[in-house]
Amino acid sequence: MPDTMKGLKRTHYCGEVEGIGNEVTVAGFTQRVRDKGGLIFIDLRDRTGIVQLVFDDTTAAEVFEKAKQVKSEYVLMAKGLLRERESVNAEIKTGNVEILVNDLRILSKAQTPPFEITNETKTNEELRLKYRYLDLRRKQLQDNLIMRHKIAKSARDYFYDNGFLEIETPMMMKSTPEGARDYLVPSRVHEGKFYALPQSPQIYKQLLMISGYDRYIQLARCFRDEDLRADRQPEFTQIDLEMSFMDVDEILELTEGFIKKLMKDTLDVDIETPLPRLTYKDAMERYGSDKPDTRFGMEITDISDIVKDSDFSVFSGAIADGGSVRGIVAKNGAATLTRKEIDKLTEFVRGIGAKGLAYVRWVDDAPNCSFAKFMKEGELEKILSALGCEKGDVALIVADKNKVTLPVLGALRLKVGKQIGIVPEGGFNYLWITEFPFFEWDEDSQSWLAMHHPFTMPMDECLEFLDTDKGKVRAKAYDLVLNGVELCSGSIRINDPELQAKMFRLLGLTDEEIEAKFGFLVDAYKYAAPPHGGLGIGLDRLSMILCGAESLRDVTAFPKVKDASELMSQCPSVVDEKQLEELHIKTVLSEKE
């Protein structure tokens, strides 16, 4: 039988013991045991750190014998005298002290774990995810989850202090189109009908504004049935906000106050505010991305005017077809970007939609240009001058429609920046992107779709284009970007029922569809809605960046893998036929090849 805690009460966490000469009681997991014969050392670990327990010739015989039984990951409670260590361990916070134990309790024994619980592990991730409860004992993951907690606390403290009310919205709601597939929950009571797990609390938080709760916050759980990647999970948390009687500038300023407090609270980093802002148009033209990483330069340059009459038909043809010719320059990149590497980059851009990649690699006195034979006298020199390309540099040029040229160069910029080592480690470059297009053209459906969501307010000066030129309509929408990662997306919402109905119709919804999907919201607007707007800050992504983690799995307690399964509990799983009958569901499985 394991020991009990009777008579003992923890006085300190392992990493926070203090008071040399005092008796302390600690509890935790055994990191390692070193048995020197007449001397035993046990490193005891909890979420705050490690402290060394000591058993020597002054230790009572029964306590010493119990210490000899201890193995890795046993759960212990120990009481003893806190004293200075003879040999200091600078690697741990408590490396200058140790506990001479006079009472030891083995509260739980552990079998040999499938991998060693150490911060630096070479164990493959699949095995660690299978035994996630063991992996979560590692300091790195514990620090990540503690950071996540600090971010959540900082958010609540800041927004509570600014008059926000925390209000929960339903986890089971009506299925509404929000851009991704819903996770559906069948109803047992209402045969053939389904709830949806929320992709966001968007509609409910707007209804709260109509209800008069003018400042709302929620750490909201959201669900999207979409393909996963390193910065995406099927279930995630956002710091969800909505507020009435505020314009874009006021919302951005309030959010910046939170970012400033957050960085100070969590990393003791001072962030200058106001944060920089770029319009969507400027961001795309300078960086080829609506979430640019501005920690390094390599901005895009438009050389269309220089080459519009060029004999090189790739350039002149693209411009004649309504496109552009643009390039980036890898400063001092010629040594790294060999001809072989440029060939790889050419295949890379072809894989993401470009027809090819023109280049100038300047190593010797004369630059090596892939299109030199088509250039007139002095034309190449003008191109190099416009791009700012000098000896030792590599210029990379793409010619196509802007919808291809800009994002391709944006992706190429990131890839080349990492390749030549100019993307700095760390640093926190926050940036607002504003004035997004309201509509985006979808080639598959041959229709205009809302770039954000259909409740977003168009900019006042763009209302005249709603019926005549949708491509000119810009939205009162904004994203917060950090080091090339979108953290936050938000907008001012439509509060005019007639305009909202018009936007639904412009997006191809019939009156019947509007009533079926959003009838309750349309009805609510008839009773007056204050001007309002909001945003959602991705808690998971923010945690990932502030922790310096590579994946959301590193900041999520029990994450899913790429196929949306959880390896530890092996969900999703087959359920009993009786359960399916109660839910009026019959499964039809596809044939496996």
Order of alpha helices (4+ residues) and beta strands (2+ residues): beta-beta-beta-alpha-beta-beta-alpha-alpha-alpha-beta-beta-beta-alpha-beta-beta-alpha-beta-alpha-beta-alpha-alpha-beta-alpha-beta-beta-alpha-beta-alpha-beta-beta-beta-beta-beta-alpha-alpha-beta-alpha-alpha
